[in-house]
Amino acid sequence: MKIFNTEPIIAFDQVYIHILRMNQEGAGERFLTLLPPEERFEYHRFESDDRRREFLWSRLLLRFLLAGYLKKDMRDLKFSAKDHGKPFLADSELRFNLSHTAGWIACSFSLREVGIDIEKTEPKRPWALIAKRFFTSEEIDYLFACPDDSQARIFYQIFTMKEAYVKALGGGMAQFGGFTVPLPLAEQSRLGRWEYFSQTSQSEGYCLSHVVDNGGAVGRYQIRDWDQASLGAVLEPCDFYFRRVS
């Protein structure tokens, strides 16, 4: 069953970023049949309703989009993992990454290696202590030289940029101290072969950063916003089809 009507064209330097706002309670369990048995089992292992909902909608968004780009059944996607646990599709050159935080899910797709991170911005979070523990001296100096009323926003931009980079490499926070993000901060920047893209929405309360191995090219970004209603609307015919053939 084809999910998209037209074949998406992904150029070598193109990045697709999708952001989903989880703005409804429940209303997702009817789509569990779109996930393979192992992910349905994992869904039921979560004790928290919020964790279950976040897991379900993140997997639905990722599988729906991958199926559309690759013209496959959502349940036929076979994931493998690299040494550090980063998932990939062994039978496709399409690269992807997924992130979620309280109320938000983000994923990206490209023909190059990618990493993405989205964080809910919480000014009362002990961000200064986190920065002093995980940021490099250059990043700390830059952060605390900024005006006081912008430091929380700057912290989240640096943090998500670092997280996106180590996710592109397939690592974790232990690597945070081994590199400095491009400074001064900008919406798009470059360090070596890696290109950074960052977006902060103060009204929506999140910060998103993306890293792609663009090898010297300038990335072209296509960003789409979703909510549960819009994703549910496109999943509905898939769910109907799978229930009939199951």
Number of C-alpha atoms within 10 A of each C-alpha: 12 15 21 15 8 10 12 11 8 14 11 13 18 20 25 15 20 19 20 21 18 19 11 12 10 13 11 16 13 11 18 17 16 23 20 14 12 8 15 16 11 12 21 12 11 13 9 10 13 14 14 19 20 20 18 21 25 21 18 21 23 21 20 23 19 21 20 20 19 17 17 16 18 24 15 11 16 12 11 11 12 9 8 11 11 17 17 17 15 12 10 9 12 17 20 25 23 23 19 21 15 15 17 23 26 27 24 26 25 23 19 19 20 28 29 31 28 30 23 18 22 13 13 7 10 10 17 14 10 12 19 13 12 18 23 17 13 12 24 17 12 16 22 16 10 12 10 9 8 11 18 21 20 19 24 24 26 24 26 22 28 29 24 30 29 22 25 24 17 18 17 15 12 9 14 19 14 10 14 16 21 17 13 9 15 13 11 16 17 19 13 10 11 18 22 26 19 22 16 19 12 11 6 11 14 21 24 24 27 29 31 28 24 23 13 13 13 13 19 12 14 11 11 11 12 17 16 18 15 11 16 20 10 13 18 13 12 21 16 13 13 17 11 8 6 6
